[in-house]
């Protein structure tokens, strides 16, 4: 079972998550990097004008991996432009995939993300999981952009998401093992 984590992180929250997931799977981790430094303004302009990102070429061949775990932030209920641009370019090289994110946690956002992934890649995800910053905030700060957006994940924050992360890992692992067994049986 060959698995790789491919991620983009703007604030560092999803970098933290990528390292956590990569450690749990004991797999390669590949960071997507943009050619130019990003700002809040460029995020808004990308969303407004539906622009693609210009990425540095990552040192990975996706078709060498059976399962890819994609990680990126969510901007305005959409997958961050750098990852969505990469998925458009690489869709033919993706065997099976899952997606997990540290994001604000807008209500009803998960289905939009799931649908966007299916449109971009042309295949259904093994799993789509959100780790909502809102769950880490005290009640008076929940759902307020001035508290959600600048929040930075700390080591102990993953304790809150322990069960959610473990369920994600288990789902991806079970899929990968079952898929590997099917390939072995097909060769017999």
N, C-alpha and C positions, 0 to 999 in steps of 0.2 A: 504494500500500500504506500504509494508515493503521494505525499501531501506537501503543499507549499502555502505559506501565508504571503499574500501580496497586498500591500496597504499604502494608503496615503493618509497623512496627518497634517493638519494645519496648526492646531494649537498644542499638540503633543499628547492629547488625550487618547487618540487612536494609536499613536506610537506605543504608548503604555500598554494598551490592549493587545496590539500585535505581538509584543514581546511575551505577554502572559499566555496568549493562545499558542504561539510558537513553542514556548517552553512545555506546555502541556502535551503537544503532539510530538515534540522532539523533531521538528521539521525545519526546512529552510525558510528564511524570512527575507522578503524582497520589498524594499521601500521604493515607492514611486516618487520621483522628484521632478519638479517643474524647472523649465529652463530659466524662468525669471521669478524673483521673489514676489509673493502674493500679498495683497492687502485686502482689507474689508471692502474697499471700493471695487477692486477687480472681481471679487466674489459677486457683488451686486451686478456689475456689468455683464459678467458671464451668464448669470441667471436671466437678466433682462433681455440680452441679445442672443441667448442660446449659443454662446461661443464655446468652442472646444479649447482645451488646454494644450499647450506645447510642453511635452514631457521629454526629459532626458531618457535615452534608451536604457531600460533596466536590463540587467544581466540575468535574464531568465527566459527559458523556452517553455511556455505554458503546456504545450502538448507533451512534454516529458513527464508531466504529473497527472495522476489519475484524478486527484481532488485538489481544488484550489479554494482557499478560504480568503475571501476579499474583505478588507476592512477599510472604512473611510467615514468621515463625518457626513452628516445630513445637513444640507443647506436649503432652507425653505421647503421642507418635505421632499427634497430630491437628493440623490446621491451626489456628493461633491464632484464638481466638474472634472478635476484631474482623473478620478477613477472612472467616471462615466465615459470620458474621452478614451481612456485606455481600453475599456470594455468594448467599445465600438470597433476599435482597431484590431483587437485580439479575439473577437467572438468565435472565429473558426478554430481557434487553438484551445478552446476550453472544453474539457471532457465533462466533468461534473464540478459543481461549485456550491459554496455556502457563503453567506454574508452576515457579518456582525458589526455593530457600530456602537460607539459612545456618542450619544446625541442628546439634544434637549428633551425629547420625549413628547412631541406634540401628539394629541389624541388622533387616532385614525391614520397615522402616518405609515404604519407598518405595511398596510395593504398597498399604499402608493409605491413604497420602496420595492415590494415584491413584484408589482406590475412593471415598474421601470426596469428592474433586473431582467425580467422575462422578455421585454421588448428589446433591450440592449443586446442580450446574449442569445435569445431565441430558444432558451431551455429553462425549465423550471429549476429553482434552487432546491438543494437538499434541505436547507434551513435558512431562515431570515430572522435575526434576533437584534433587538434594540436594548441597550443599557442606558436608561434615561437618567440624565443628570438631575431631573426633577425629583427622583427618588432619594437623592442625597441631600436635598435642601430642606431647611425647616419650613413649616407650612406657610409662614408669611412671605417667603421668597419664591415659592413654587410658581411656575408658569409666568415668571416675570423675566423678560429678555435681559434686563440689566444684571440679573443674578445668574441666569442659566448660561448665557454666552461666555462670560469670562471665567466660568468655573474650570478649575484644573484638577484632574484626578490625582489622588494620593494613594499610597500603598494600601491603606486600610479601607478605601472605598470599594475595592473589589470584594471585600467581605459581604457587603450588601448584595452584590450580584453573584455570589458564590454558586447558588443553586441554578440560576439562569445560565451562567457560563458553563457549569457542569452539564446541564441538559443539552446545550448547544454542542459541546465537545462529544457527548455520548451519541447524539443523533448523527453527527458527521462520521464518527468512528464506526458506528454500526453500519451505516450506509457503505462506507469504504470497505469494510470487512466482507459484507454480503456481496458487494459488487466484485470483489477479488475472488470470492468463492464461485460465483457464477462464471467468471472468465475461465477458471480452472476446469469446471465441469464442461464448459463448451469445448475445451481443447481435447477432452477425453473421447 
